[in-house]
Amino acid sequence: MRNTRALAVAGAAVAALGLSAPAAVAWDTPSNITALPSVIAPGGQLTITVDGCRGGGTATSNAFSPTRLSPVSGGKGNEGDRGGAGNGTARGTATINSNARPGSYDITVDCNGRRMTKPQAFTVIGGVRGGIGGSSTTGATPADMAIGGGLVAAAVVGGGVFWMRRRAERRI
């Protein structure tokens, strides 16, 4: 009975170790897409980094134009002692379209003849249109202006009536 328990515990430990170990990925396969910052406003610049994209590639999304990814030069980096020209990473900078709607966006990378998509890689937030006042097409409509003008006129008339009544009360 003790042997079966020990065998079961050893089997569970080996399975847990095998599942928690990172999967081995060949360097010619894109393995990780990172977008920084992960939350960005329209018009902002997004840095895209892809591990395992030794020769560069192209990143695309609905929020920005296709962006060229260039190999990052450097030392051995992730290649260990195998040597080589670079660290197997490519990087590019994308500018978020000014008309991008708020929400999460995917990034698709074409690299070394392979295609990889990272769902919800970054989030576009709604920007504030500060400082443009009435020149904005999303500002006050003529109906809003009429309502506001009517309220101001009512306040002026009401204040005048109140002031006139106070004057009349002092004479008595």
Secondary structure, 3 states (H helix, E strand, C coil): CHHHHHHHHHHHHHHHHHHHCCCCCCCCCCCEEEEECCEECCCCEEEEEEECCCCCEEEEECCEEEEEEEEEECCCHHHHHHCCCEEEEEEEEEECCCCCCCEEEEEEEEECCEEEEEEEEEEECCCCCCCCHHHCCCCCCHHHHHHHHHHHHHHHHHHHHHHHHHHHHHHC
